[in-house]
C-alpha cells in the first residue's frame, strides 16, 4: 500500500517531533523550519500539515516569538 506525499510527510513530522520531544526537557517549542530541514519536508507544505494537526488536536502550537510546535 502506498501513502500519499502528504501522509508520508505527516508521519515523518510526527516521528521527528516524538524523537525531539523525548530528548528535550520542559516546555520547549520546536520550530517548523527546524522540523522541515531535519525531516526533509518542504517548509510551506509542512506549515499546512502542522496547522491541520493542530486543528485536529494532535499537536499543540504557539504562534509568534518563542512559539512552535
SEFIZA-3560 file (N, C-alpha, C; in Angstrom, 3 decimals):
REM SEFIZA-3560
<numar><xx>0.845</xx><yy>-1.184</yy><zz>0.000</zz><atom>N</atom></numar>
<numar><xx>0.000</xx><yy>0.000</yy><zz>0.000</zz><atom>CA</atom></numar>
<numar><xx>0.884</xx><yy>1.239</yy><zz>0.000</zz><atom>C</atom></numar>
<numar><xx>0.619</xx><yy>2.146</yy><zz>-0.890</zz><atom>N</atom></numar>
<numar><xx>1.395</xx><yy>3.371</yy><zz>-0.994</zz><atom>CA</atom></numar>
<numar><xx>0.658</xx><yy>4.504</yy><zz>-0.289</zz><atom>C</atom></numar>
<numar><xx>1.442</xx><yy>5.358</yy><zz>0.348</zz><atom>N</atom></numar>
<numar><xx>0.883</xx><yy>6.520</yy><zz>1.023</zz><atom>CA</atom></numar>
<numar><xx>1.124</xx><yy>7.759</yy><zz>0.167</zz><atom>C</atom></numar>
<numar><xx>0.231</xx><yy>8.714</yy><zz>0.265</zz><atom>N</atom></numar>
<numar><xx>0.414</xx><yy>9.974</yy><zz>-0.444</zz><atom>CA</atom></numar>
<numar><xx>1.598</xx><yy>10.723</yy><zz>0.170</zz><atom>C</atom></numar>
<numar><xx>2.124</xx><yy>11.691</yy><zz>-0.575</zz><atom>N</atom></numar>
<numar><xx>3.230</xx><yy>12.506</yy><zz>-0.052</zz><atom>CA</atom></numar>
<numar><xx>2.802</xx><yy>13.203</yy><zz>1.243</zz><atom>C</atom></numar>
<numar><xx>1.579</xx><yy>13.668</yy><zz>1.289</zz><atom>N</atom></numar>
<numar><xx>1.089</xx><yy>14.350</yy><zz>2.480</zz><atom>CA</atom></numar>
<numar><xx>1.102</xx><yy>13.408</yy><zz>3.681</zz><atom>C</atom></numar>
<numar><xx>0.657</xx><yy>12.178</yy><zz>3.479</zz><atom>N</atom></numar>
<numar><xx>0.667</xx><yy>11.196</yy><zz>4.572</zz><atom>CA</atom></numar>
<numar><xx>2.091</xx><yy>10.871</yy><zz>5.000</zz><atom>C</atom></numar>
<numar><xx>2.984</xx><yy>10.725</yy><zz>4.029</zz><atom>N</atom></numar>
<numar><xx>4.383</xx><yy>10.449</yy><zz>4.341</zz><atom>CA</atom></numar>
<numar><xx>4.994</xx><yy>11.596</yy><zz>5.143</zz><atom>C</atom></numar>
<numar><xx>4.753</xx><yy>12.818</yy><zz>4.708</zz><atom>N</atom></numar>
<numar><xx>5.300</xx><yy>13.994</yy><zz>5.405</zz><atom>CA</atom></numar>
<numar><xx>4.706</xx><yy>14.128</yy><zz>6.803</zz><atom>C</atom></numar>
<numar><xx>3.419</xx><yy>13.822</yy><zz>6.932</zz><atom>N</atom></numar>
<numar><xx>2.776</xx><yy>13.892</yy><zz>8.246</zz><atom>CA</atom></numar>
<numar><xx>3.424</xx><yy>12.899</yy><zz>9.210</zz><atom>C</atom></numar>
<numar><xx>3.606</xx><yy>11.679</yy><zz>8.759</zz><atom>N</atom></numar>
<numar><xx>4.241</xx><yy>10.667</yy><zz>9.605</zz><atom>CA</atom></numar>
<numar><xx>5.680</xx><yy>11.041</yy><zz>9.939</zz><atom>C</atom></numar>
<numar><xx>6.427</xx><yy>11.530</yy><zz>8.953</zz><atom>N</atom></numar>
<numar><xx>7.815</xx><yy>11.929</yy><zz>9.192</zz><atom>CA</atom></numar>
<numar><xx>7.887</xx><yy>13.053</yy><zz>10.228</zz><atom>C</atom></numar>
<numar><xx>6.972</xx><yy>14.015</yy><zz>10.125</zz><atom>N</atom></numar>
<numar><xx>6.997</xx><yy>15.135</yy><zz>11.066</zz><atom>CA</atom></numar>
<numar><xx>6.629</xx><yy>14.679</yy><zz>12.475</zz><atom>C</atom></numar>
<numar><xx>5.660</xx><yy>13.782</yy><zz>12.597</zz><atom>N</atom></numar>
<numar><xx>5.270</xx><yy>13.278</yy><zz>13.914</zz><atom>CA</atom></numar>
<numar><xx>6.371</xx><yy>12.429</yy><zz>14.548</zz><atom>C</atom></numar>
<numar><xx>7.046</xx><yy>11.630</yy><zz>13.741</zz><atom>N</atom></numar>
<numar><xx>8.161</xx><yy>10.831</yy><zz>14.252</zz><atom>CA</atom></numar>
<numar><xx>9.290</xx><yy>11.752</yy><zz>14.708</zz><atom>C</atom></numar>
<numar><xx>9.596</xx><yy>12.767</yy><zz>13.907</zz><atom>N</atom></numar>
<numar><xx>10.648</xx><yy>13.718</yy><zz>14.293</zz><atom>CA</atom></numar>
<numar><xx>10.279</xx><yy>14.438</yy><zz>15.586</zz><atom>C</atom></numar>
<numar><xx>9.033</xx><yy>14.887</yy><zz>15.697</zz><atom>N</atom></numar>
<numar><xx>8.583</xx><yy>15.570</yy><zz>16.920</zz><atom>CA</atom></numar>
<numar><xx>8.684</xx><yy>14.655</yy><zz>18.135</zz><atom>C</atom></numar>
<numar><xx>8.292</xx><yy>13.420</yy><zz>17.983</zz><atom>N</atom></numar>
<numar><xx>8.367</xx><yy>12.467</yy><zz>19.099</zz><atom>CA</atom></numar>
<numar><xx>9.811</xx><yy>12.275</yy><zz>19.540</zz><atom>C</atom></numar>
<numar><xx>10.705</xx><yy>12.161</yy><zz>18.574</zz><atom>N</atom></numar>
<numar><xx>12.127</xx><yy>11.975</yy><zz>18.887</zz><atom>CA</atom></numar>
<numar><xx>12.696</xx><yy>13.193</yy><zz>19.610</zz><atom>C</atom></numar>
<numar><xx>12.432</xx><yy>14.364</yy><zz>19.074</zz><atom>N</atom></numar>
<numar><xx>12.973</xx><yy>15.593</yy><zz>19.655</zz><atom>CA</atom></numar>
<numar><xx>12.375</xx><yy>15.861</yy><zz>21.031</zz><atom>C</atom></numar>
<numar><xx>11.079</xx><yy>15.673</yy><zz>21.159</zz><atom>N</atom></numar>
<numar><xx>10.415</xx><yy>15.941</yy><zz>22.443</zz><atom>CA</atom></numar>
<numar><xx>10.900</xx><yy>14.990</yy><zz>23.530</zz><atom>C</atom></numar>
<numar><xx>11.275</xx><yy>13.768</yy><zz>23.169</zz><atom>N</atom></numar>
<numar><xx>11.778</xx><yy>12.831</yy><zz>24.174</zz><atom>CA</atom></numar>
<numar><xx>13.170</xx><yy>13.237</yy><zz>24.646</zz><atom>C</atom></numar>
<numar><xx>13.899</xx><yy>13.976</yy><zz>23.805</zz><atom>N</atom></numar>
<numar><xx>15.242</xx><yy>14.430</yy><zz>24.160</zz><atom>CA</atom></numar>
<numar><xx>15.229</xx><yy>15.749</yy><zz>24.924</zz><atom>C</atom></numar>
<numar><xx>14.169</xx><yy>16.527</yy><zz>24.774</zz><atom>N</atom></numar>
<numar><xx>14.086</xx><yy>17.837</yy><zz>25.423</zz><atom>CA</atom></numar>
<numar><xx>13.362</xx><yy>17.736</yy><zz>26.756</zz><atom>C</atom></numar>
<numar><xx>13.706</xx><yy>18.628</yy><zz>27.647</zz><atom>N</atom></numar>
<numar><xx>13.025</xx><yy>18.660</yy><zz>28.938</zz><atom>CA</atom></numar>
<numar><xx>12.278</xx><yy>19.977</yy><zz>29.066</zz><atom>C</atom></numar>
<numar><xx>11.131</xx><yy>19.941</yy><zz>29.700</zz><atom>N</atom></numar>
<numar><xx>10.359</xx><yy>21.155</yy><zz>29.944</zz><atom>CA</atom></numar>
<numar><xx>9.553</xx><yy>21.577</yy><zz>28.728</zz><atom>C</atom></numar>
<numar><xx>9.030</xx><yy>22.784</yy><zz>28.811</zz><atom>N</atom></numar>
<numar><xx>8.194</xx><yy>23.347</yy><zz>27.753</zz><atom>CA</atom></numar>
<numar><xx>9.070</xx><yy>24.002</yy><zz>26.695</zz><atom>C</atom></numar>
<numar><xx>9.596</xx><yy>23.224</yy><zz>25.787</zz><atom>N</atom></numar>
<numar><xx>10.399</xx><yy>23.748</yy><zz>24.698</zz><atom>CA</atom></numar>
<numar><xx>9.640</xx><yy>23.542</yy><zz>23.404</zz><atom>C</atom></numar>
<numar><xx>9.561</xx><yy>24.602</yy><zz>22.621</zz><atom>N</atom></numar>
<numar><xx>8.845</xx><yy>24.533</yy><zz>21.360</zz><atom>CA</atom></numar>
<numar><xx>9.818</xx><yy>24.213</yy><zz>20.234</zz><atom>C</atom></numar>
<numar><xx>9.388</xx><yy>23.414</yy><zz>19.286</zz><atom>N</atom></numar>
<numar><xx>10.192</xx><yy>23.057</yy><zz>18.125</zz><atom>CA</atom></numar>
<numar><xx>9.700</xx><yy>23.899</yy><zz>16.953</zz><atom>C</atom></numar>
<numar><xx>10.629</xx><yy>24.561</yy><zz>16.272</zz><atom>N</atom></numar>
<numar><xx>10.261</xx><yy>25.430</yy><zz>15.160</zz><atom>CA</atom></numar>
<numar><xx>9.948</xx><yy>24.622</yy><zz>13.909</zz><atom>C</atom></numar>
<numar><xx>8.948</xx><yy>25.072</yy><zz>13.157</zz><atom>N</atom></numar>
<numar><xx>8.552</xx><yy>24.390</yy><zz>11.927</zz><atom>CA</atom></numar>
<numar><xx>9.718</xx><yy>24.326</yy><zz>10.927</zz><atom>C</atom></numar>
<numar><xx>10.499</xx><yy>25.412</yy><zz>10.741</zz><atom>N</atom></numar>
<numar><xx>11.642</xx><yy>25.296</yy><zz>9.814</zz><atom>CA</atom></numar>
<numar><xx>12.660</xx><yy>24.238</yy><zz>10.245</zz><atom>C</atom></numar>
<numar><xx>12.833</xx><yy>24.051</yy><zz>11.543</zz><atom>N</atom></numar>
<numar><xx>13.746</xx><yy>23.013</yy><zz>12.024</zz><atom>CA</atom></numar>
<numar><xx>13.211</xx><yy>21.619</yy><zz>11.701</zz><atom>C</atom></numar>
<numar><xx>11.910</xx><yy>21.437</yy><zz>11.872</zz><atom>N</atom></numar>
<numar><xx>11.296</xx><yy>20.148</yy><zz>11.532</zz><atom>CA</atom></numar>
<numar><xx>11.457</xx><yy>19.892</yy><zz>10.041</zz><atom>C</atom></numar>
<numar><xx>11.159</xx><yy>20.916</yy><zz>9.238</zz><atom>N</atom></numar>
<numar><xx>11.242</xx><yy>20.777</yy><zz>7.781</zz><atom>CA</atom></numar>
<numar><xx>12.647</xx><yy>20.391</yy><zz>7.341</zz><atom>C</atom></numar>
<numar><xx>13.636</xx><yy>21.074</yy><zz>7.879</zz><atom>N</atom></numar>
<numar><xx>15.018</xx><yy>20.805</yy><zz>7.487</zz><atom>CA</atom></numar>
<numar><xx>15.469</xx><yy>19.408</yy><zz>7.908</zz><atom>C</atom></numar>
<numar><xx>15.201</xx><yy>19.045</yy><zz>9.139</zz><atom>N</atom></numar>
<numar><xx>15.674</xx><yy>17.770</yy><zz>9.667</zz><atom>CA</atom></numar>
<numar><xx>14.888</xx><yy>16.568</yy><zz>9.166</zz><atom>C</atom></numar>
<numar><xx>13.624</xx><yy>16.773</yy><zz>8.804</zz><atom>N</atom></numar>
<numar><xx>12.806</xx><yy>15.660</yy><zz>8.319</zz><atom>CA</atom></numar>
<numar><xx>12.733</xx><yy>15.622</yy><zz>6.794</zz><atom>C</atom></numar>
<numar><xx>13.342</xx><yy>16.618</yy><zz>6.134</zz><atom>N</atom></numar>
<numar><xx>13.338</xx><yy>16.637</yy><zz>4.675</zz><atom>CA</atom></numar>
<numar><xx>11.975</xx><yy>16.902</yy><zz>4.073</zz><atom>C</atom></numar>
<numar><xx>11.261</xx><yy>17.866</yy><zz>4.664</zz><atom>N</atom></numar>
<numar><xx>9.904</xx><yy>18.194</yy><zz>4.212</zz><atom>CA</atom></numar>
<numar><xx>9.891</xx><yy>19.645</yy><zz>3.746</zz><atom>C</atom></numar>
<numar><xx>9.270</xx><yy>19.954</yy><zz>2.606</zz><atom>N</atom></numar>
<numar><xx>9.174</xx><yy>21.347</yy><zz>2.164</zz><atom>CA</atom></numar>
<numar><xx>8.452</xx><yy>22.206</yy><zz>3.215</zz><atom>C</atom></numar>
<numar><xx>9.083</xx><yy>23.314</yy><zz>3.607</zz><atom>N</atom></numar>
<numar><xx>8.566</xx><yy>24.170</yy><zz>4.674</zz><atom>CA</atom></numar>
<numar><xx>7.128</xx><yy>24.636</yy><zz>4.524</zz><atom>C</atom></numar>
<numar><xx>6.763</xx><yy>25.229</yy><zz>3.373</zz><atom>N</atom></numar>
<numar><xx>5.383</xx><yy>25.712</yy><zz>3.232</zz><atom>CA</atom></numar>
<numar><xx>4.344</xx><yy>24.586</yy><zz>3.353</zz><atom>C</atom></numar>
<numar><xx>4.671</xx><yy>23.425</yy><zz>2.815</zz><atom>N</atom></numar>
<numar><xx>3.759</xx><yy>22.289</yy><zz>2.893</zz><atom>CA</atom></numar>
<numar><xx>3.655</xx><yy>21.798</yy><zz>4.330</zz><atom>C</atom></numar>
<numar><xx>4.783</xx><yy>21.783</yy><zz>5.031</zz><atom>N</atom></numar>
<numar><xx>4.772</xx><yy>21.351</yy><zz>6.430</zz><atom>CA</atom></numar>
<numar><xx>3.928</xx><yy>22.294</yy><zz>7.280</zz><atom>C</atom></numar>
<numar><xx>3.988</xx><yy>23.588</yy><zz>6.993</zz><atom>N</atom></numar>
<numar><xx>3.164</xx><yy>24.548</yy><zz>7.731</zz><atom>CA</atom></numar>
<numar><xx>1.685</xx><yy>24.209</yy><zz>7.648</zz><atom>C</atom></numar>
<numar><xx>1.233</xx><yy>23.818</yy><zz>6.464</zz><atom>N</atom></numar>
<numar><xx>-0.173</xx><yy>23.432</yy><zz>6.283</zz><atom>CA</atom></numar>
<numar><xx>-0.481</xx><yy>22.140</yy><zz>7.043</zz><atom>C</atom></numar>
<numar><xx>0.457</xx><yy>21.198</yy><zz>7.008</zz><atom>N</atom></numar>
<numar><xx>0.253</xx><yy>19.926</yy><zz>7.714</zz><atom>CA</atom></numar>
<numar><xx>0.162</xx><yy>20.163</yy><zz>9.216</zz><atom>C</atom></numar>
<numar><xx>1.068</xx><yy>20.972</yy><zz>9.752</zz><atom>N</atom></numar>
<numar><xx>1.074</xx><yy>21.267</yy><zz>11.189</zz><atom>CA</atom></numar>
<numar><xx>-0.216</xx><yy>21.970</yy><zz>11.585</zz><atom>C</atom></numar>
<numar><xx>-0.700</xx><yy>22.858</yy><zz>10.737</zz><atom>N</atom></numar>
<numar><xx>-1.958</xx><yy>23.552</yy><zz>11.014</zz><atom>CA</atom></numar>
<numar><xx>-3.118</xx><yy>22.563</yy><zz>11.109</zz><atom>C</atom></numar>
<numar><xx>-3.160</xx><yy>21.596</yy><zz>10.205</zz><atom>N</atom></numar>
<numar><xx>-4.220</xx><yy>20.586</yy><zz>10.237</zz><atom>CA</atom></numar>
<numar><xx>-4.093</xx><yy>19.696</yy><zz>11.475</zz><atom>C</atom></numar>
<numar><xx>-2.860</xx><yy>19.330</yy><zz>11.833</zz><atom>N</atom></numar>
<numar><xx>-2.649</xx><yy>18.516</yy><zz>13.031</zz><atom>CA</atom></numar>
<numar><xx>-3.074</xx><yy>19.277</yy><zz>14.287</zz><atom>C</atom></numar>
<numar><xx>-2.809</xx><yy>20.577</yy><zz>14.291</zz><atom>N</atom></numar>
<numar><xx>-3.200</xx><yy>21.408</yy><zz>15.430</zz><atom>CA</atom></numar>
<numar><xx>-4.723</xx><yy>21.523</yy><zz>15.527</zz><atom>C</atom></numar>
<numar><xx>-5.368</xx><yy>21.755</yy><zz>14.386</zz><atom>N</atom></numar>
<numar><xx>-6.833</xx><yy>21.851</yy><zz>14.362</zz><atom>CA</atom></numar>
<numar><xx>-7.491</xx><yy>20.555</yy><zz>14.846</zz><atom>C</atom></numar>
<numar><xx>-6.831</xx><yy>19.429</yy><zz>14.567</zz><atom>N</atom></numar>
<numar><xx>-7.366</xx><yy>18.125</yy><zz>14.979</zz><atom>CA</atom></numar>
<numar><xx>-7.015</xx><yy>17.792</yy><zz>16.429</zz><atom>C</atom></numar>
<numar><xx>-6.210</xx><yy>18.641</yy><zz>17.071</zz><atom>N</atom></numar>
<numar><xx>-5.841</xx><yy>18.415</yy><zz>18.463</zz><atom>CA</atom></numar>
<numar><xx>-4.730</xx><yy>17.388</yy><zz>18.646</zz><atom>C</atom></numar>
<numar><xx>-4.009</xx><yy>17.085</yy><zz>17.578</zz><atom>N</atom></numar>
<numar><xx>-2.938</xx><yy>16.089</yy><zz>17.646</zz><atom>CA</atom></numar>
<numar><xx>-1.651</xx><yy>16.697</yy><zz>18.181</zz><atom>C</atom></numar>
<numar><xx>-1.384</xx><yy>17.943</yy><zz>17.805</zz><atom>N</atom></numar>
<numar><xx>-0.224</xx><yy>18.665</yy><zz>18.327</zz><atom>CA</atom></numar>
<numar><xx>-0.685</xx><yy>20.016</yy><zz>18.867</zz><atom>C</atom></numar>
<numar><xx>0.122</xx><yy>20.588</yy><zz>19.746</zz><atom>N</atom></numar>
<numar><xx>-0.127</xx><yy>21.933</yy><zz>20.248</zz><atom>CA</atom></numar>
<numar><xx>0.822</xx><yy>22.880</yy><zz>19.534</zz><atom>C</atom></numar>
<numar><xx>0.310</xx><yy>24.059</yy><zz>19.195</zz><atom>N</atom></numar>
<numar><xx>1.145</xx><yy>25.062</yy><zz>18.550</zz><atom>CA</atom></numar>
<numar><xx>1.034</xx><yy>26.372</yy><zz>19.293</zz><atom>C</atom></numar>
<numar><xx>2.071</xx><yy>27.182</yy><zz>19.125</zz><atom>N</atom></numar>
<numar><xx>2.089</xx><yy>28.527</yy><zz>19.715</zz><atom>CA</atom></numar>
<numar><xx>2.623</xx><yy>29.466</yy><zz>18.652</zz><atom>C</atom></numar>
<numar><xx>1.861</xx><yy>30.505</yy><zz>18.336</zz><atom>N</atom></numar>
<numar><xx>2.261</xx><yy>31.454</yy><zz>17.307</zz><atom>CA</atom></numar>
<numar><xx>3.155</xx><yy>32.533</yy><zz>17.889</zz><atom>C</atom></numar>
<numar><xx>3.925</xx><yy>33.149</yy><zz>17.015</zz><atom>N</atom></numar>
<numar><xx>4.721</xx><yy>34.301</yy><zz>17.399</zz><atom>CA</atom></numar>
<numar><xx>6.081</xx><yy>33.955</yy><zz>17.978</zz><atom>C</atom></numar>
<numar><xx>6.704</xx><yy>34.986</yy><zz>18.542</zz><atom>N</atom></numar>
<numar><xx>8.034</xx><yy>34.826</yy><zz>19.111</zz><atom>CA</atom></numar>
<numar><xx>8.017</xx><yy>33.802</yy><zz>20.251</zz><atom>C</atom></numar>
<numar><xx>8.962</xx><yy>32.886</yy><zz>20.224</zz><atom>N</atom></numar>
<numar><xx>9.012</xx><yy>31.858</yy><zz>21.238</zz><atom>CA</atom></numar>
<numar><xx>8.036</xx><yy>30.720</yy><zz>20.992</zz><atom>C</atom></numar>
<numar><xx>7.410</xx><yy>30.728</yy><zz>19.830</zz><atom>N</atom></numar>
<numar><xx>6.412</xx><yy>29.704</yy><zz>19.519</zz><atom>CA</atom></numar>
<numar><xx>6.982</xx><yy>28.544</yy><zz>18.756</zz><atom>C</atom></numar>
<numar><xx>6.112</xx><yy>27.673</yy><zz>18.345</zz><atom>N</atom></numar>
<numar><xx>6.491</xx><yy>26.480</yy><zz>17.589</zz><atom>CA</atom></numar>
<numar><xx>5.457</xx><yy>25.394</yy><zz>17.781</zz><atom>C</atom></numar>
<numar><xx>5.925</xx><yy>24.169</yy><zz>17.686</zz><atom>N</atom></numar>
<numar><xx>5.053</xx><yy>23.000</yy><zz>17.820</zz><atom>CA</atom></numar>
<numar><xx>5.413</xx><yy>22.277</yy><zz>19.100</zz><atom>C</atom></numar>
//
